[in-house]
């Protein structure tokens, strides 16, 4: 306990499945120290605020207003994972979310998630978990069961399963994951740069969490970035933020 925060810590132990890959492996025992930090102070009001678009646009112009988070959840998705044991073959449950400033309806997307062996996201050794504006690339691997959870439980949350891994021949057994999160107004439809796509091995194709299926076609060609170069293309985001997953970032996996 300190004047600003209540901090809860625990250790999470895991034995991942073996995986033959030139960059990552899903083997060896791991230990994840987890720290949950809860603010002891917040602002409250007894007066209701109507979600007006003009008020929203002017009020969330700075990053600190938007409260993005990335958490490791329990198997039921009801709260953060507290157990210190993961059984062999288990999936990690990861939830990204954004607060709702002034009760404005927002839909959250994950543009990319990159794993590195050090906290430096620009490390020469890196593995793309999610790329191309929302393509869950790790799920394309034959040894992975990584997929987005469908349907969403709330528009401001996005959940996905991740098969654990570590970097090949890396004695530190530590993985850092950095994700770029983006929030847009729910009135805008999903498109090629605002999407959440998983690869279905049963159907051998990419499928979206919401929106038409063709928005995921660029995941296979890896050409989603090209749409941002089209003349007059309007990026619909109101705010975005890069966040580290507490269960992985700065903690051994």
C-alpha positions in Angstrom: 0.0 0.0 0.0 1.3 3.5 -0.8 -0.4 6.9 -0.9 -1.5 6.5 -4.5 -1.9 2.8 -5.2 -2.8 -0.6 -3.8 -0.4 -3.2 -5.3 -1.0 -6.9 -5.4 1.7 -9.3 -6.6 1.8 -13.0 -7.3 3.8 -15.5 -9.3 2.5 -17.5 -12.3 4.3 -20.7 -13.3 4.0 -22.2 -16.7 5.3 -25.2 -18.7 4.7 -24.4 -22.4 4.3 -27.0 -25.2 7.3 -27.8 -27.5 7.3 -26.1 -30.9 9.9 -26.4 -33.6 10.5 -23.0 -35.2 13.5 -21.1 -36.3 12.6 -18.0 -34.2 10.3 -19.1 -31.4 9.8 -22.3 -29.4 7.0 -23.4 -27.1 9.1 -25.3 -24.6 10.7 -25.0 -21.2 9.4 -24.0 -17.8 8.6 -20.4 -17.0 7.7 -18.1 -14.1 5.7 -14.9 -14.5 5.6 -12.4 -11.6 2.4 -10.4 -11.9 1.7 -7.0 -10.3 -1.8 -5.6 -10.3 -1.8 -1.9 -9.5 -5.1 -0.2 -8.4 -5.4 3.5 -8.0 -6.6 4.7 -4.6 -8.0 8.0 -6.1 -10.6 8.7 -8.7 -13.0 11.4 -9.8 -16.7 11.0 -9.1 -19.7 13.1 -9.9 -23.4 13.0 -9.0 -24.3 14.7 -12.3 -25.0 12.8 -15.5 -23.2 13.8 -18.7 -24.8 13.4 -22.1 -22.4 11.9 -24.7 -22.3 14.7 -27.2 -20.0 14.2 -30.2 -18.7 17.7 -30.1 -17.9 17.5 -26.4 -16.2 14.1 -27.0 -14.0 15.4 -29.8 -12.7 18.3 -27.7 -12.3 16.4 -24.5 -10.2 13.4 -25.5 -7.5 15.2 -27.5 -4.8 14.2 -25.0 -3.6 10.6 -24.4 -4.1 10.6 -20.7 -7.9 10.9 -21.0 -8.1 7.5 -22.7 -7.5 4.6 -20.3 -6.2 1.7 -22.3 -5.3 -1.6 -20.7 -4.0 -5.1 -21.6 -4.5 -7.9 -19.1 -3.9 -11.6 -18.7 -7.3 -13.1 -17.7 -8.5 -16.3 -16.1 -10.1 -19.1 -18.1 -13.6 -17.8 -17.5 -12.7 -14.2 -18.6 -14.2 -12.9 -15.3 -11.1 -11.3 -13.9 -7.3 -11.2 -14.0 -5.6 -14.5 -13.6 -4.3 -15.1 -10.1 -3.3 -18.8 -10.1 0.4 -19.5 -10.0 0.1 -22.7 -12.1 -0.7 -23.2 -15.8 -1.3 -26.8 -17.0 0.6 -28.1 -20.0 -1.2 -27.1 -23.2 -3.3 -24.3 -21.7 -4.1 -21.1 -23.7 -3.4 -17.7 -22.4 -6.5 -15.4 -22.2 -5.6 -11.8 -23.1 -8.0 -8.9 -22.9 -7.4 -5.4 -24.3 -9.8 -2.6 -23.3 -10.4 1.1 -23.3 -12.3 3.3 -20.8 -15.4 5.1 -22.0 -14.7 8.9 -21.5 -18.0 10.8 -21.1 -19.8 7.6 -21.9 -19.0 7.9 -25.6 -19.5 4.5 -27.3 -16.1 3.2 -28.5 -14.9 0.1 -30.3 -11.4 -1.2 -29.5 -9.0 -2.7 -32.0 -5.4 -4.0 -31.7 -3.3 -2.9 -34.7 -0.3 -4.9 -33.8 1.4 -6.9 -31.0 5.1 -7.7 -31.2 7.1 -10.0 -28.9 10.8 -9.3 -28.2 13.3 -10.9 -25.8 14.1 -7.5 -24.2 11.9 -4.4 -23.3 13.2 -2.7 -26.5 10.3 -3.1 -29.0 12.8 -2.2 -31.8 14.9 -5.3 -31.0 16.5 -7.1 -34.0 14.9 -10.3 -32.6 11.1 -9.9 -32.8 8.0 -12.0 -33.5 4.7 -10.6 -34.8 1.7 -11.9 -32.9 -0.7 -9.4 -34.5 0.1 -7.3 -37.5 -1.4 -5.6 -40.6 -3.9 -3.6 -38.6 -5.5 -6.5 -36.7 -4.4 -9.8 -38.3 -3.7 -12.4 -35.6 -0.6 -13.7 -37.4 0.4 -16.3 -34.7 -2.8 -18.2 -35.4 -1.6 -19.0 -38.9 1.0 -21.4 -37.5 0.1 -25.1 -37.4 1.3 -25.3 -33.8 -0.8 -22.4 -32.5 -4.4 -22.1 -31.4 -4.3 -18.3 -31.1 -7.6 -16.7 -32.2 -9.8 -13.7 -31.3 -12.8 -14.5 -29.0 -16.1 -14.2 -30.8 -18.4 -12.4 -30.2 -17.2 -9.4 -28.2 -18.6 -9.1 -24.7 -18.4 -5.3 -25.1 -17.5 -3.0 -27.9 -14.7 -1.4 -25.9 -13.0 -4.8 -25.2 -11.2 -7.2 -27.5 -10.2 -10.6 -26.2 -7.9 -13.3 -27.8 -6.3 -16.6 -27.0 -2.5 -17.0 -27.3 -0.5 -20.1 -27.3 2.6 -19.5 -25.2 6.1 -19.5 -26.7 9.7 -18.5 -26.0 12.6 -17.4 -28.2 14.8 -20.1 -29.6 18.1 -20.5 -27.8 17.4 -17.5 -25.6 18.6 -18.5 -22.1 16.7 -15.6 -20.4 13.3 -17.3 -21.0 11.8 -13.9 -21.0 9.3 -12.5 -23.6 8.2 -8.8 -23.7 5.0 -8.0 -25.7 4.1 -4.5 -26.8 0.7 -3.8 -28.4 -0.7 -0.8 -30.3 -4.3 -0.3 -29.3 -6.8 1.9 -31.1 -10.3 3.1 -30.3 -12.9 4.4 -32.8 -16.5 5.5 -32.5 -18.9 2.5 -32.8 -20.9 4.2 -35.5 -18.1 3.5 -37.9 -18.0 0.1 -39.6 -15.1 -2.3 -39.5 -12.7 -2.0 -42.5 -9.2 -3.1 -43.5 -7.4 -0.8 -41.1 -10.0 -1.2 -38.2 -10.5 -4.9 -37.9 -9.8 -8.0 -35.8 -9.2 -11.1 -37.9 -8.3 -14.7 -37.0 -7.3 -17.6 -39.2 -9.7 -20.5 -39.2 -7.8 -23.8 -39.8 -11.1 -25.7 -40.2 -12.2 -23.4 -43.0 -8.7 -22.4 -44.2 -9.5 -18.7 -44.3 -9.4 -15.5 -42.3 -12.5 -14.5 -40.5 -13.4 -11.1 -38.8 -14.8 -10.6 -35.3 -17.3 -8.2 -36.9 -17.8 -6.8 -40.4 -17.7 -8.3 -43.9 -15.3 -11.2 -44.5 -13.4 -9.4 -47.3 -11.8 -7.0 -44.8 -9.6 -9.9 -43.8 -8.4 -10.9 -47.2 -5.3 -8.6 -47.0 -4.2 -10.7 -44.0 -3.2 -13.4 -46.4 -1.5 -11.1 -48.9 0.0 -9.0 -46.1 -1.0 -5.9 -48.0 -3.4 -4.2 -45.5 -1.0 -1.2 -45.1 -1.6 -0.2 -48.7 -5.1 0.9 -48.0 -3.8 3.7 -45.8 -2.0 5.3 -48.8 -5.2 5.7 -50.9 -6.1 9.4 -51.5 -8.8 10.7 -49.2 -8.7 7.7 -46.9 -10.1 8.8 -43.5 -8.6 7.1 -40.4 -11.5 6.9 -38.0 -9.6 6.7 -34.8 -10.2 9.2 -32.0 -7.3 8.2 -29.9 -4.7 5.4 -29.6 -2.0 4.2 -27.3 0.8 1.6 -27.1 0.5 -0.6 -24.1 2.5 -3.5 -22.6 0.9 -6.7 -21.4 1.5 -6.8 -17.6 1.7 -10.6 -17.6 4.4 -10.6 -20.2 6.0 -7.2 -20.4 8.9 -6.8 -18.0 8.1 -10.2 -16.6 9.4 -13.6 -17.5 7.2 -16.0 -19.5 
